[in-house]
């Protein structure tokens, strides 16, 4: 039994909706950097605010920030 032929893809003549468009590489790099900064800011700012709200000292704050560190990134 022979395999079924693959359907041919025709180039789409329809315009791409802006939501589905891929931005240029420069804009992708900026968005990627923004994403990384937002992630790390959230990983540090939230424990600082929490520590201040519940009255932790600096040593306990450091432990709280390190508790958010995934195991694969520890040295």
N, C-alpha and C positions, 0 to 999 in steps of 0.2 A: 504494500500500500504506500503510495507516494504522499509526502507531506502536502498540506494545503498551501496553495500559493499565498504569499503575503500581499495584502492589499497595498496598492501604490498610494503614497501620500501625494496629494496635489498641493502645490504652493497656494497658500491662502491669499485670496485677493481682497479679503475683508480687512479693514484697518484694525489694529490692535487697540483694545480698550486701554485707557491710561492706567488702570489698576493692574493690568497684565503686562505692561511694558517693562522692559529691563532698563534701569537707568544706566547712564554712561559710567565707566570705571571710576572716574574721579568722585562722582556723587556716591557711588557704592562704598568707596573708601571712607568718605566723610560719615556716611550713615553707620558703617561698621565701627568706626572710632567712637561715635556718639553712643552706640549700643554698649560697647565695652566700658566706657566711662560711667554710663548710667548704672550698669551692673555693679561695678566696684564701689561707686558712691553709695548705692543702696546697701551693699554688704558692710560698709563701714559706718555710714551715717545712722542707720537704724540702731545698731548696738550702742552708739554714743548717746543718742537720744534716750534710749531705754535705760542705760546706765545712769544718766543724769536724773531721770525721773524716779528711779528707785534708790538713788543714793549710793551707788557703788563707787569704790575708790579706783584709782588709776590701774592698779594691779588686777583688780577684778574686771575692769573694762577690757584690758588686754586679753584676758582669758575669754571674755565674751566675744570679742572680735575673732579670735583664733578658733572659737568653736564653730564659726561659720565656714571655716576653711575645709574644703573637701579633702578626704584622705589622700587622693592621688596627687595633690599638689604640695603635700607636706614634704619638707626636706630632710 
